[in-house]
Amino acid sequence: AYQGKATSEAKLAVANNVASYLGWDSLMHDTWPTERKFNIWFFFDRSKGPRDIVTQEVKLTYALPNTRK
């Protein structure tokens, strides 16, 4: 869905649903490297110009349980 090539209504619905569970409006973002459970990486070549996406904090709809140390 990120590349804008998805045309299937089902794929677009799944992408929007996943984004909503992350607290995002779309999947046009990546996550911080410290994200605990759901991590999206976007690799880019600086020589090709600036990034076209923004790293965004994940705000899960259903919070993960606390970890024990």
C-alpha positions, 0 to 999 in steps of 0.5 A: 500500500505504501508504494501506491500500487495496491488496487485491491480493496481488500489489501487497502482495507487491511493496510488501513486497519493495521495503520489504525491499530498503530494509531496512524492514519496510513502506513506511510511512516516507519517506526523508531528503532526502539519500537518493542513489537511492531517495527517498520524499517525504511531504507533510503539512499541519501544521494537520491534526496530527502526521505518522503516518509516521516518516522512516527511513534506507535500508539497501539490500540491495545497496549502490550503487557509490561515486560518483567525484568 
